[in-house]
Amino acid sequence: MTVVYDIPASDLIEVTSKDLKEKLKLKQPEWALWAKTGAHKEKSPTDADWWWIRAASILRRVYIDGPVGVSRLRTFYGGKKNRGHKPDKFVKAGGKILRTILQDLDNHGFTEKVDKGRKITPKGQSYLDKMAMIVKNKGVDNG
């Protein structure tokens, strides 16, 4: 049986994001059109589907690292901030986007709150394993 660990992350996230958008109808808030993903970014994302790509990435991250909280996800999605002539400095990503997506995943039953953040539920695990199987059967590869 194929699981998340057997598939390249980019392929799994691509297939899962399309499924989250089209079949599960995961909603993107209106404010997300203008939001930056963190203080280290100069502009908001240009890809129209960035919300669902981030949701799929977060779901995979909770599957692999769980239980995981918003603070740890902020560190994972953070980056270097350009400070002009001063050296770049690492800053965490914004938390509102991560928190909103995690709450949506909770409502769909894919994740659940525990003492140390959120962990994947059996429903979420089987969903991601099903997406991994789809990727394997399609023969999607990076080359």
N, C-alpha and C positions, 0 to 999 in steps of 0.2 A: 504494500500500500504506500502511495506517495504522500508525504507530509511536507510541511512548509520548509523544513530544512533541506529538502532535496531539490528545490527549485530556486533559480536566481531571483533575488529580491525584486529587481526591476520588472521582470516578467509577471511575477505574482501580483505586484502592486498595480500594474497596468490592467490586468484582467479583473482584479477585485474592484478597482475604482470604477470601471465601466459597469460592473454588476451593481455596485452600491448606488450608482446614479440612476440606472435604467430600471432595474427590477425592484430594488428595495426602496427606491424613491427617498433616499436620504436628503434632507432639505439643507440648502445653503442659506444662511441668514442674509438679509439685504445688506447689512453693514459689511459683509465679507467682500463685496465688490471693491471697497476702498481701503480695506485694512492691509497693513503691512504685517508680515509674519514675525517681525522682531525689530529691535532697535538697531541691529546690525545691517538691516536692509535699507536701501535708499528709496525704493519704490515698491508698490504692491505687486503681487505676482501677475504676470502677463498671460499665463495660460488660463483659459476660461474654466477648465475643469480642475483647477488646483485644489479646491476644497475636498473633492472626492479622492484625489490622489493622496492628500495629507491624511484623510480618514482611513484609507486603506493602509497607509504606512504606519499609522498609529495602531491600528488593529493588529498588524503583523508584529510591531514592537511589543505590544502587550502580550501577545502569544509567546514571543521568544524570551522576553525579560521579566514577565509578570511575577509577582505583583509589582506594579510600577505606578508612581504618582506623577502629578503634574510637574512638580519641581524637577524630577529626573528627566522627564520628557522635554522640559524647557532647556535643560543642559544638552540633551541629544540634538535638538533642532536649532540650537544657537550657532553663533559664528563670530568671525572677527569683525569688529566695528572699525571703520576707517575714521581716524581722528585727526586728519590733516597731516601736519608735519610730525606729530607725535607718533610713537609706535602703535600699531594696531593692538587692540585689546579684545579678549573674548567677552562676549555678553550673551546672556541667555535669550532664548526666543520669548515671544509674548505668550502669556498663559491663557488668555481669553479664548483663543482659537482652539487650543488643546483641550481646555475644560469643556467647551461647547460640544466638540466632537465626541469626547468621552461620554458626556451625558446622553448624546444621541445613540451611541453604541450601547449604553446601558438600557435605554428605552427599547432598543431592538432585541435586547437579550443576549448580546454578544459578549459583554463584559459585565462585571459586578464589583461593587465596592467591598473591600476587605480592610483590615486594620492598616496595612501599609500601602494603600493605593487601590489599584484596580487589577483584577486578574481576569483571564479569559474563562468563559463559561463553556460547558460541553457543547452548547449550541454554536458558540463562536468558533470553537476548535474544529468542529465538524464542517462548519462553513468554510473556513480557511483551508482545511484539508481537501474539501471538494474543489475549491478554486485551484489548488495545487495540482489536483488530478486533471482538471481542464487544461491547465497550462502544459502539463506533460503530454496529454493526448493530442493537443494541437501542434506540438513540436515547436513551440516558440523558442527561439534561441537568439542570443545577442550577436551572432555573426552572420 
